[in-house]
Amino acid sequence: MTRTVLVVGGGATGVGVARDLALRGLDVTLAERGGLSSGTSGRSHGLLHSGARYAESDPEGARECIEENRTIRSIAGACVRETGGLFVRLDADSPDYFETKREACESVGIETDRLDPDEARESVPDLTADAAEVLRVPDAVLSPSRLVAANARDAEDHGATVHPHAPVEGMTVRDGRVTGARLGGTVDGRIEPDYVVNAAGAWAGSIAAMAGLEVTMAPARGVMVSVDYDRPHPVLNRCRDPDDGDIVLPHERQTVLGTTSVPVDDPDDYEREDWEVQRCIEECAAMLPPVADAAVERTWWGVRPLYAPDEAGEDRRGISRGFFRLDHAADGVENVVSVVGGKLTTYRMMAESTADLVCERLGVDADCETADRQLPDADDPARLDELVAAYDGQGPTDADVVDAAD
């Protein structure tokens, strides 16, 4: 008997789950309220992490990042821009921290090369004169709009149904099971899933509440600033404890500066402060001085889907960037799982873990195929951009890259 699964959330993790389950033969419906990648995935800075950022603070998370970095490069084609990355220590930054970073990367299998500033300027001619030493790592840049759309298409090619404008409006729970879900928007009807995957990111708490469950999120906003600077360069990371304005990402026609971390109560309703924009520009210009005077082309804020607020610091930077798979059978609702936290880089791994649990609960014996199967049209940027348009999946992260048809 075919098992039916409702996946709530059309970001990278949600479409990754839908793709994974569809490839395993399940009947999948994905519901997103506002167009695919309209939440955190499409409002990120688009970094494909090497894991170096987390190597000393979260070695297991760093291992996950470098593993998925390699996997995504192999399956995602034109969704990835091969840029490389540099961690830059300025004169004012700790040399001990730099060495700790390098050793931590080596211990978890992240390839590094130590460069002196003159060597680094071969790929970054405008690198600040204050650079003291540089570490090369295998960072890259992702187009989340393309990535999400390609996953959605593969899911549909294998029998899934994807609704980009169908908000979940309520759930019915009887005898410890979700027996029905009401979808609005383009569906305007009720479905009766055997299992529900809550992949709503920063909004996971409100979806869980519809089933009488509690998932406590601690969202934090961060600004990205896209400036008119198109000289080629790798991803630049400030080699210091994570702070505001410590990453510079090259897009095809602009450069993106990020980011901040400010707690918010409501991921749909929060302030956007000018000081965040100015702080990012000033701090990023410490690594790449020309961005200080470059014209600001676009700004956007994203909300991180952080879980486990008991770990939070004042700006919530202390909350783990790892992912959490919450099996709500332990909470009295046996056919719901929430997947929260994580990073864009690890979306596929998060989806695989979640799909494994769903299949276990539904008695489905099928292996994951997503690590070895290339995404459809991965090497055809024009076709990928058509898919972005078809799913209303254009996010601000890659608006200067994706040529989505109207």
DRENMI-937423 format. One record per residue (C-alpha): x, y, z; residue in three letters. Coordinates in steps of 0.2 Angstrom, whole numbers, padded with zeros to 4 digits, always signed. Example, Ala and Ser with C-alpha at 12.3 -4.5 7.8 and 13.67 -1.06 7.14 Angstrom:
2
+0062-0022+0039Ala/+0068-0005+0036Ser/
***
This chain:
406
+0000+0000+0000Met/+0007+0017-0005Thr/+0010+0028+0010Arg/+0006+0047+0009Thr/+0017+0060+0017Val/+0013+0079+0019Leu/+0029+0089+0019Val/+0026+0107+0026Val/+0039+0120+0020Gly/+0046+0123+0003Gly/+0064+0128+0007Gly/+0079+0118+0004Ala/+0076+0105+0018Thr/+0057+0103+0014Gly/+0060+0100-0005Val/+0075+0089+0000Gly/+0064+0078+0010Val/+0050+0078-0003Ala/+0063+0073-0016Arg/+0071+0059-0005Asp/+0054+0052-0001Leu/+0047+0052-0018Ala/+0063+0043-0024Leu/+0059+0030-0011Arg/+0042+0027-0018Gly/+0031+0037-0006Leu/+0016+0047-0011Asp/+0022+0065-0006Val/+0013+0082-0005Thr/+0023+0097-0002Leu/+0014+0113+0004Ala/+0023+0130+0005Glu/+0013+0146+0008Arg/+0023+0159-0002Gly/+0033+0152-0017Gly/+0047+0140-0015Leu/+0063+0146-0006Ser/+0053+0161+0001Ser/+0059+0159+0018Gly/+0076+0157+0025Thr/+0084+0147+0011Ser/+0080+0161-0002Gly/+0086+0175+0010Arg/+0103+0168+0015Ser/+0120+0174+0009His/+0121+0158-0002Gly/+0137+0151+0006Leu/+0142+0133+0002Leu/+0151+0130+0018His/+0168+0121+0018Ser/+0165+0118+0037Gly/+0180+0129+0041Ala/+0169+0142+0050Arg/+0164+0129+0063Tyr/+0179+0118+0064Ala/+0185+0123+0081Glu/+0168+0126+0089Ser/+0158+0112+0082Asp/+0169+0098+0074Pro/+0155+0087+0070Glu/+0145+0101+0061Gly/+0161+0105+0051Ala/+0163+0087+0046Arg/+0145+0087+0040Glu/+0148+0103+0030Cys/+0163+0097+0021Ile/+0155+0080+0017Glu/+0139+0089+0010Glu/+0150+0102+0001Asn/+0158+0088-0009Arg/+0141+0080-0012Thr/+0132+0095-0018Ile/+0146+0100-0029Arg/+0144+0083-0038Ser/+0125+0083-0040Ile/+0120+0102-0041Ala/+0129+0108-0057Gly/+0125+0126-0061Ala/+0117+0128-0044Cys/+0135+0130-0037Val/+0148+0143-0041Arg/+0166+0137-0038Glu/+0174+0152-0030Thr/+0185+0144-0016Gly/+0187+0153+0000Gly/+0199+0162+0011Leu/+0200+0165+0030Phe/+0209+0182+0032Val/+0218+0186+0048Arg/+0220+0205+0050Leu/+0234+0213+0060Asp/+0222+0216+0074Ala/+0216+0198+0075Asp/+0223+0184+0086Ser/+0237+0173+0078Pro/+0232+0160+0090Asp/+0214+0159+0084Tyr/+0221+0158+0066Phe/+0232+0143+0071Glu/+0218+0135+0081Thr/+0207+0137+0065Lys/+0220+0129+0054Arg/+0223+0114+0066Glu/+0204+0111+0068Ala/+0201+0111+0049Cys/+0215+0098+0047Glu/+0208+0087+0061Ser/+0191+0086+0053Val/+0197+0083+0035Gly/+0195+0101+0028Ile/+0209+0104+0015Glu/+0218+0121+0019Thr/+0233+0130+0012Asp/+0242+0144+0022Arg/+0245+0159+0011Leu/+0255+0175+0015Asp/+0246+0191+0010Pro/+0255+0193-0006Asp/+0250+0176-0012Glu/+0232+0179-0007Ala/+0232+0195-0018Arg/+0235+0184-0034Glu/+0216+0180-0032Ser/+0211+0196-0022Val/+0221+0211-0029Pro/+0211+0223-0017Asp/+0214+0213-0001Leu/+0218+0225+0013Thr/+0235+0230+0017Ala/+0231+0225+0035Asp/+0230+0206+0031Ala/+0243+0197+0041Ala/+0240+0179+0035Glu/+0227+0169+0025Val/+0220+0151+0025Leu/+0213+0144+0009Arg/+0198+0133+0011Val/+0185+0125-0001Pro/+0171+0137+0001Asp/+0159+0140-0014Ala/+0143+0150-0017Val/+0126+0142-0020Leu/+0111+0148-0029Ser/+0097+0143-0017Pro/+0083+0147-0029Ser/+0090+0135-0042Arg/+0094+0122-0030Leu/+0077+0122-0022Val/+0068+0122-0039Ala/+0079+0107-0046Ala/+0075+0097-0030Asn/+0056+0101-0032Ala/+0056+0096-0050Arg/+0065+0079-0047Asp/+0052+0076-0033Ala/+0038+0079-0045Glu/+0046+0069-0059Asp/+0045+0054-0046His/+0027+0057-0042Gly/+0027+0070-0029Ala/+0015+0085-0029Thr/+0022+0102-0025Val/+0010+0117-0020His/+0020+0133-0020Pro/+0005+0143-0013His/-0004+0132-0001Ala/-0002+0137+0017Pro/-0007+0124+0030Val/-0021+0132+0039Glu/-0025+0118+0052Gly/-0023+0100+0057Met/-0034+0087+0065Thr/-0027+0076+0078Val/-0037+0060+0084Arg/-0030+0046+0095Asp/-0012+0053+0095Gly/-0011+0054+0076Arg/-0014+0068+0063Val/-0028+0062+0053Thr/-0030+0077+0042Gly/-0023+0094+0037Ala/-0032+0109+0029Arg/-0022+0118+0015Leu/-0028+0135+0009Gly/-0022+0145-0006Gly/-0022+0135-0023Thr/-0027+0119-0015Val/-0041+0125-0003Asp/-0045+0108+0003Gly/-0041+0094+0015Arg/-0028+0080+0014Ile/-0027+0064+0025Glu/-0008+0060+0027Pro/-0001+0045+0035Asp/+0014+0055+0041Tyr/+0018+0074+0042Val/+0035+0082+0041Val/+0037+0099+0048Asn/+0051+0107+0038Ala/+0044+0125+0040Ala/+0061+0132+0047Gly/+0059+0148+0058Ala/+0040+0145+0057Trp/+0041+0127+0063Ala/+0034+0132+0080Gly/+0018+0138+0073Ser/+0015+0122+0062Ile/+0019+0111+0077Ala/+0006+0120+0087Ala/-0008+0115+0074Met/-0005+0098+0080Ala/-0004+0102+0098Gly/+0015+0101+0099Leu/+0028+0113+0105Glu/+0044+0117+0095Val/+0052+0132+0103Thr/+0062+0142+0090Met/+0073+0156+0094Ala/+0074+0165+0077Pro/+0088+0178+0074Ala/+0088+0190+0059Arg/+0103+0194+0049Gly/+0106+0207+0035Val/+0114+0204+0018Met/+0120+0219+0008Val/+0124+0217-0011Ser/+0136+0230-0018Val/+0142+0235-0035Asp/+0159+0227-0035Tyr/+0161+0214-0048Asp/+0180+0210-0048Arg/+0182+0191-0046Pro/+0187+0185-0029His/+0185+0170-0017Pro/+0173+0170-0003Val/+0182+0180+0011Leu/+0179+0176+0029Asn/+0186+0186+0044Arg/+0197+0174+0054Cys/+0191+0179+0071Arg/+0177+0174+0083Asp/+0160+0175+0073Pro/+0154+0193+0073Asp/+0144+0205+0062Asp/+0151+0209+0045Gly/+0163+0194+0043Asp/+0159+0187+0026Ile/+0161+0193+0008Val/+0153+0183-0006Leu/+0156+0185-0024Pro/+0141+0184-0035His/+0141+0185-0054Glu/+0138+0204-0055Arg/+0138+0210-0037Gln/+0147+0206-0020Thr/+0136+0201-0005Val/+0142+0207+0012Leu/+0135+0199+0028Gly/+0129+0198+0041Thr/+0121+0202+0058Thr/+0113+0192+0072Ser/+0098+0200+0081Val/+0085+0191+0090Pro/+0067+0192+0084Val/+0050+0187+0091Asp/+0041+0185+0075Asp/+0049+0179+0059Pro/+0036+0188+0049Asp/+0036+0204+0058Asp/+0053+0212+0064Tyr/+0062+0228+0062Glu/+0076+0231+0049Arg/+0089+0243+0055Glu/+0100+0254+0045Asp/+0114+0252+0058Trp/+0115+0233+0052Glu/+0118+0238+0034Val/+0132+0251+0039Gln/+0140+0239+0051Arg/+0141+0225+0038Cys/+0149+0237+0025Ile/+0162+0244+0038Glu/+0167+0227+0044Glu/+0168+0219+0027Cys/+0178+0234+0021Ala/+0191+0230+0033Ala/+0195+0215+0022Met/+0191+0222+0005Leu/+0192+0241+0006Pro/+0184+0245-0011Pro/+0167+0239-0004Val/+0166+0254+0008Ala/+0163+0266-0007Asp/+0153+0254-0019Ala/+0135+0258-0022Ala/+0123+0248-0012Val/+0112+0238-0025Glu/+0101+0228-0013Arg/+0098+0224+0005Thr/+0088+0210+0012Trp/+0086+0201+0029Trp/+0084+0183+0032Gly/+0078+0174+0048Val/+0089+0160+0055Arg/+0078+0144+0060Pro/+0087+0142+0077Leu/+0082+0129+0089Tyr/+0086+0126+0108Ala/+0085+0144+0115Pro/+0092+0138+0132Asp/+0109+0139+0123Glu/+0106+0157+0117Ala/+0118+0171+0120Gly/+0112+0189+0119Glu/+0113+0189+0100Asp/+0109+0170+0099Arg/+0126+0167+0091Arg/+0128+0154+0104Gly/+0114+0143+0098Ile/+0120+0127+0089Ser/+0119+0128+0070Arg/+0117+0109+0069Gly/+0101+0102+0065Phe/+0088+0093+0076Phe/+0076+0079+0071Arg/+0062+0079+0083Leu/+0051+0063+0083Asp/+0035+0069+0091His/+0030+0051+0095Ala/+0038+0055+0111Ala/+0026+0070+0113Asp/+0010+0060+0110Gly/+0008+0062+0091Val/+0015+0047+0083Glu/+0015+0052+0065Asn/+0024+0069+0065Val/+0042+0074+0064Val/+0050+0091+0064Ser/+0067+0095+0057Val/+0074+0112+0063Val/+0090+0121+0063Gly/+0104+0117+0051Gly/+0112+0126+0037Lys/+0109+0127+0018Leu/+0124+0117+0015Thr/+0118+0102+0025Thr/+0100+0102+0018Tyr/+0102+0085+0009Arg/+0109+0077+0025Met/+0095+0084+0035Met/+0082+0077+0022Ala/+0090+0060+0022Glu/+0090+0059+0041Ser/+0071+0064+0041Thr/+0067+0053+0027Ala/+0075+0038+0036Asp/+0064+0041+0051Leu/+0048+0042+0040Val/+0052+0026+0031Cys/+0056+0017+0047Glu/+0039+0023+0055Arg/+0029+0018+0039Leu/+0038+0002+0036Gly/+0045+0007+0020Val/+0062-0003+0016Asp/+0070+0009+0003Ala/+0088+0017+0003Asp/+0092+0035+0000Cys/+0098+0039-0017Glu/+0100+0058-0016Thr/+0119+0058-0013Ala/+0123+0050-0029Asp/+0109+0056-0041Arg/+0112+0072-0050Gln/+0098+0085-0050Leu/+0088+0087-0066Pro/+0094+0100-0078Asp/+0109+0104-0066Ala/+0120+0108-0080Asp/+0108+0120-0089Asp/+0107+0137-0081Pro/+0093+0143-0092Ala/+0082+0128-0089Arg/+0085+0129-0070Leu/+0080+0147-0071Asp/+0064+0142-0080Glu/+0060+0130-0065Leu/+0063+0144-0053Val/+0050+0154-0062Ala/+0038+0139-0063Ala/+0039+0137-0044Tyr/+0038+0156-0040Asp/+0055+0152-0032Gly/+0065+0168-0034Gln/+0073+0173-0018Gly/+0084+0189-0015Pro/+0100+0179-0012Thr/+0103+0176-0031Asp/+0092+0189-0039Ala/+0107+0196-0048Asp/+0111+0178-0054Val/+0095+0169-0059Val/+0087+0175-0075Asp/+0069+0169-0071Ala/+0056+0171-0084Ala/+0041+0182-0080Asp/
***
